[in-house]
């Protein structure tokens, strides 16, 4: 009987500690809004138990420095433009997906301007890109490479040409794919970090038969807070299009 009582006490203590934490973690997951995994307890379990173990470090620039030393030196963002926009990093949610900010969200007017500028950039470059539903976010439109581009970046095939998307449901942060040199610049300026799954490979047996593989150049860009920062973020999106399409100039 004493053993049964002791076991009951242990189980009760564990549940008393873990259940409130799990509930609070689930509420944080829901606070991001829809994006990526199902917006329900199943999606939360998938994020925490299936995908989180594959998460990698998100701030180091070593992976980019190695690629730069190997000859991947192309950059589409000027040093001066990046240096002038240094900022403090916002707080990012603890879940590997969805990958979202918890602080420093864009206001509604800034969000609307960002989305309009993003869409306009795509519309001005139909020879290079098109807008369609994101394969990665599921709920948002993304910029994809147009079919048949001869000089597309090698990483384009890894993400089926998906170049950039805005997290329109809530925080207005973005995911973009940039050259290693531009990733390094933005990390050092406090504007970006990797998604936890960037550079990881999740086998298809854990993801409904479709492996999940993201390049290290798939990075989170923090939400702009001012009109000037919207201008800068659109420069970043333009740099992403240039890198992915393999061109020096686009219509901006």
Secondary structure, 3 states (H helix, E strand, C coil): CHHHHHHHHHHHHHHHHHHHHHHHHHHHHHHCCCCCCCCCHHHHHHHHHHHHHHCCCCCCCHHHHHHHHCCCCCCCCCHHHHHCCCCCCCCECCCCCCCCECCCCCCHHHHHHHHHHHHHHHHCCCCCEEEEECCCCCCCEEEEECCCCCCCCHHHHHHCCEEEEECCCCCCCEEEECCHHHHHHHHHCCCEEECCCECCEECHHHCCCCCEEECCCEEEECCCCCHHHHHHHHHHHHHHHHHHHCCCCCCC
